[in-house]
């Protein structure tokens, strides 16, 4: 690895390849942590207040003690320093991971935490719609339980790992994950939107999908631009046969359109328009 690449652990900077954790790390042992992945435009962290709110809500759910100094401003300063150290000034992906400090078995010895900030370059700081539509698959082996943990990006992500293995081994670009009622929840890395007769639909949060930051921004942006948008209806995989378009959203890619699911092929007219609006509003293009 390039020793010029830095990471930030608990406010201090280290070379990327330096040993930072031991075998007692609770993130490694128990998945006792959570994370946020963020898009950086130039040196500006997109939607950081929303990310920080979701992160701290998740930390409270996991019974972590949040000190007064662990603020949005503090983290923004550290991320800015990391971007400058790694010379990532045109666009980057940031991963902020929080995990409980070492000690204990299932019952921890402390509810104090550590945090790690990592960075990686993006090919383009603006959102680009994929030229070729994604091939969408359906993962059936395990279902996602609907509970309060669906609202956080947990370090315990086994269903997404297994769905990712299935996706890769079956040559899909993305895979739908179902909830325990066999209804559509989300995909491996994105929220899902369905377009039919110029109306836009996405599963409600009660279906177990992550409350994605980009999901909420697309609902807001589409509604402001005269699209009819609804997150009240539930869907099963067979419903996708009646869709005109399907697109997926997350903060790193923005919007990706689906070209095919099973035997059905889809358009991307709404996806194209929304990417334009997304860049105009948030990237300044």
FENQUI-V927754 format. One record per backbone hydrogen bond with DSSP energy under -1.0 kcal/mol. NH is the residue of the N-H (numbers start at 0). CO is the residue of the C=O. Records with the same first field share a line. If there is no record, write none. Layout:
# FENQUI-V927754
NH->CO  CO
This chain:
# FENQUI-V927754
4->1
6->13
7->116
8->11
9->114
11->8
13->6
15->4
17->14
24->21
28->24
29->25
30->26
31->25
32->30
33->97
34->152
35->95
37->93
39->91
40->43
43->40
45->38
47->44
50->46
51->47
52->48
53->49
54->50
55->51
56->52
57->53
58->54
59->55
60->56
61->57
62->59
63->58
64->110
69->66
70->68
74->70
75->71
76->72
77->73
78->74
79->75
80->76
81->77
82->78
83->79
84->80
85->81
87->82
91->39
92->119
93->37
94->117
95->35
96->115
97->33
98->113
99->31
100->111
108->102
113->98
115->96
116->7
117->94
119->92
121->90
133->256
135->259
136->173
138->175
143->177
149->146
150->147
151->148
153->151
154->32
156->154
160->156
161->157
162->158
163->159
164->160
165->161
166->162
167->163
168->164
169->165
170->167
171->166
172->134
173->134
175->136
176->185
178->182
179->143
181->178
183->234
184->176
185->176
186->189
187->174
190->248
192->246
193->200
194->244
195->198
198->195
199->227
200->193
201->229
206->203
207->204
211->209
215->211
216->212
217->213
218->214
219->215
220->216
221->217
222->218
223->219
225->222
226->221
229->199
238->235
239->236
240->237
241->238
242->239
243->194
244->194
246->192
247->255
248->190
249->253
253->249
254->252
255->247
257->245
258->133
259->133
260->263
263->260
265->258
266->243
271->267
272->268
273->269
274->270
275->271
276->272
277->273
278->274
279->275
280->276
281->277
282->278
283->278
284->278
